[in-house]
Amino acid sequence: MNPYTVVLGAGLLLAACSAGPIVANSSPTPTTVPSATPEPLAARVDGQGILLADFEDEVARFEAAQGLLGTDLASLGDYRRQVLQALIDRLLLAQGAVDAGRSFDEAAVDAELEAVAQARGGSEAMGAWMAENRYTLASLKRGLREDKLSAMMIEDITRSIGESAEQIHAAHILVAAPAQAEDLKAQLSAGADFAELARLTSLDASTRPAGGDLGWSPQGYLRVPEVDQAAWALAPGETSDILESALGYHIVRLLERADHPLSPDAGRFLREQAVVAWLQARQAATPIEIYVAP
């Protein structure tokens, strides 16, 4: 889920309540209007800027959210850069949607948000919420616009992912010592039952009762990369060599390979991977300038 959708969908202060009246200049003498000073930027993506103020406000909202969760900010590493990357990714998706001809009725969105603001108790309550969450009318609308466009782009990117996909059905045995793995491999070569050995010896408590069965999974889905790569390199019925991971020593057997219905979680994984791949390609092809220090 887009991390900005929740807060940006909460409502919008009525424009009429946030701006004063427009007064015409009564002087008949032409007046020179000074040019506006450009607002500082945190980054520029294909010529389109991300305002420094918007970035700092987003960082503050992130910090406040982590504080409510009791998270030590020092444990998060360079979270400012992560927040900036999320804003860059959102803008890349929004730009992709515009390039693809996607659009939405901004007037209808304004009307919808005005109704939401009234439902929240009117302009005064909405103004208090915006102040508390460091939003201006302009920044809230900018974020909402990018959210809607990025959601459209994500829909386009993931449309090809259906209810099923090519998957493998694999099983594994996990042990702590290479000598034990060698012994199990010898037993398997002599005809021992893979599932029975897994039930008796595997350290993976989540799969041991089912004989090491890892279930059906699309490529890249298994949490141990070494197991995933080994399983996809096998033909059905084949057993891998002993392989080492951070967890220990594995022996993997491929049971089946077929087009198979996706579990809800596997479907989400494939959609996320598709979006990540699109963003990586877009980033490589897009001029991106970053103006804030890490």
KAZI-V586176 format. One record per residue. RES is the residue in one letter. OMEGA is omega in radians with two decimals (NA if undefined). Layout:
((RES,OMEGA) (RES,OMEGA))
//
This chain:
((M,3.07) (N,-3.06) (P,-3.10) (Y,-3.03) (T,-3.06) (V,-3.07) (V,-3.09) (L,3.13) (G,-3.03) (A,3.11) (G,-3.07) (L,3.09) (L,3.12) (L,-3.09) (A,-3.11) (A,-3.10) (C,-3.06) (S,-3.11) (A,3.11) (G,3.14) (P,3.09) (I,-3.08) (V,-3.13) (A,3.09) (N,-3.07) (S,-3.12) (S,3.13) (P,-3.10) (T,3.11) (P,-3.11) (T,3.09) (T,-3.14) (V,-3.14) (P,3.13) (S,-3.10) (A,3.07) (T,-3.13) (P,3.11) (E,3.13) (P,-3.12) (L,2.98) (A,-3.13) (A,3.04) (R,-3.07) (V,-3.11) (D,3.09) (G,-3.11) (Q,-3.02) (G,2.91) (I,-3.05) (L,3.09) (L,3.14) (A,3.12) (D,3.12) (F,-3.12) (E,3.09) (D,3.12) (E,3.07) (V,-3.14) (A,3.11) (R,3.10) (F,-3.14) (E,3.12) (A,3.13) (A,3.12) (Q,3.09) (G,3.11) (L,3.12) (L,-3.12) (G,-3.11) (T,3.04) (D,-3.08) (L,-3.14) (A,-3.13) (S,-3.02) (L,-3.14) (G,-3.09) (D,-3.07) (Y,3.09) (R,3.11) (R,3.10) (Q,3.10) (V,3.13) (L,3.13) (Q,3.10) (A,3.10) (L,3.09) (I,-3.14) (D,3.13) (R,3.13) (L,3.09) (L,3.12) (L,3.13) (A,3.11) (Q,3.09) (G,3.12) (A,3.11) (V,3.12) (D,-3.13) (A,3.11) (G,3.13) (R,3.12) (S,3.07) (F,-3.10) (D,-3.07) (E,3.12) (A,3.11) (A,3.10) (V,3.10) (D,-3.14) (A,3.12) (E,-3.12) (L,3.06) (E,3.10) (A,3.11) (V,3.13) (A,3.11) (Q,3.13) (A,3.12) (R,3.09) (G,3.08) (G,-3.00) (S,-3.12) (E,3.11) (A,3.14) (M,3.10) (G,3.12) (A,3.11) (W,-3.12) (M,3.13) (A,-3.13) (E,-3.09) (N,3.02) (R,3.04) (Y,2.83) (T,3.09) (L,-3.10) (A,-3.09) (S,3.12) (L,3.14) (K,3.08) (R,-3.14) (G,-3.14) (L,3.13) (R,3.13) (E,3.09) (D,-3.08) (K,3.14) (L,3.14) (S,3.08) (A,3.07) (M,-3.13) (M,3.10) (I,3.09) (E,3.12) (D,-3.09) (I,-3.00) (T,-3.07) (R,-3.08) (S,-3.14) (I,-3.05) (G,-3.10) (E,-3.14) (S,3.14) (A,3.04) (E,-3.12) (Q,3.04) (I,3.04) (H,-3.01) (A,3.06) (A,3.10) (H,3.01) (I,-3.14) (L,3.08) (V,-3.03) (A,-2.99) (A,3.13) (P,3.14) (A,3.11) (Q,3.11) (A,3.11) (E,3.13) (D,3.13) (L,3.13) (K,3.11) (A,3.11) (Q,3.13) (L,3.11) (S,3.13) (A,3.06) (G,3.12) (A,-3.13) (D,-3.07) (F,-3.08) (A,-3.13) (E,3.09) (L,3.10) (A,-3.13) (R,-3.08) (L,-2.94) (T,-2.98) (S,3.09) (L,-3.14) (D,-3.06) (A,-3.09) (S,-3.11) (T,-3.07) (R,-3.11) (P,-3.13) (A,3.11) (G,3.12) (G,-3.05) (D,3.12) (L,-3.13) (G,3.14) (W,-3.12) (S,3.00) (P,-3.07) (Q,3.13) (G,-3.01) (Y,-3.11) (L,-2.98) (R,3.10) (V,-3.05) (P,-3.12) (E,3.12) (V,-3.14) (D,-3.11) (Q,-3.14) (A,-3.10) (A,-3.12) (W,3.12) (A,-3.08) (L,2.94) (A,3.13) (P,-3.12) (G,-3.12) (E,3.11) (T,-3.08) (S,2.89) (D,3.08) (I,3.12) (L,-3.07) (E,3.02) (S,3.10) (A,-3.10) (L,-3.08) (G,-3.07) (Y,-3.04) (H,2.85) (I,-3.02) (V,3.03) (R,3.06) (L,-3.12) (L,-3.09) (E,2.99) (R,-3.08) (A,2.93) (D,-2.97) (H,3.10) (P,3.13) (L,2.96) (S,3.11) (P,-3.11) (D,3.11) (A,3.07) (G,3.08) (R,3.12) (F,-3.12) (L,3.11) (R,3.11) (E,3.14) (Q,3.13) (A,3.13) (V,3.11) (V,-3.14) (A,3.12) (W,-3.12) (L,3.13) (Q,3.12) (A,-3.14) (R,3.12) (Q,-3.12) (A,-3.07) (A,-3.02) (T,3.03) (P,-3.13) (I,3.11) (E,3.14) (I,-3.03) (Y,3.14) (V,-3.14) (A,3.12) (P,NA))
//
